[in-house]
Amino acid sequence: MIPVDVVILTWNDGDLLAVAVDSALDQPRVDATVTIVDNGSDPPARVTRPGVQTIRSATNLGVGGGRNLGVRAGAAPYVCVLDSDARLHRGALASLVQPLEDDATIGLSAPVFSGQRPEASAGRAPTLRRKVLRGLNRTDLYATTARQGRGPWWDVEFAIGACQVFRRDAFDAVGGLDASARFGPEDVDFCLRLRIAGWRAVQVGGPLCDHPPRRVFRGIWTPRGAAHAAAFARHWWRHRRPATGRALVAGPSGRGPGPGSVRDE
């Protein structure tokens, strides 16, 4: 069986955490080991299951820092990062690992979530315009990529971090997740850096995982909303073309921009 490290980040999640852990352990055709990263919960998270280890951080490291801690505690060739409010369907991990086993150019895979369209959780990387529309609740979808939703899996520029499976060597090659991105968008940044380094990202047809759909966003003027906006601005600046100010993403090969990769949409 293929070894997979499953990293579940938690912060005061209560009973949700046990559901995510149990779904990760109940996976045929893979040898799953679960690492819980307790990001400063009060009281501390407690899940007692065989094959589960818990790493407790005294402080909240944010999503990027917490997940880096969990990933680096393992050694399996494949890693799944899973939100604590997500639940894998039985067989999901094997289905998500399959594209990586079949194609050495694929560095990351992600599922379609139950009851949701593929572009609700993956597609083209969000531009500034798309992010503003989402912040104003004008859309809850991402722009689609070519052939999205066709075949067993298809290429995307990014997928949200609620459930991702990636190669450990790809994670190491790009230096892991951006630990400074405490409130996002570390998932978009990670996918784009993988693509620039030569890896592909794919979305796998399903559904393979339950995860709550995006809620109406009401926190744009809160401190957390401001922190997320600042993190996205930093991310947008990192992945822009200086001469145009437009978003820059890797082309289909992952090695630099391809036709249509620089866009305003």
Summary of the structure (lengths in Angstrom):
residues: 265
radius of gyration: 17.4
end to end distance: 42.8
largest distance: 54.0
contacts: 902
relative contact order: 0.16
helix: 28%
strand: 26%
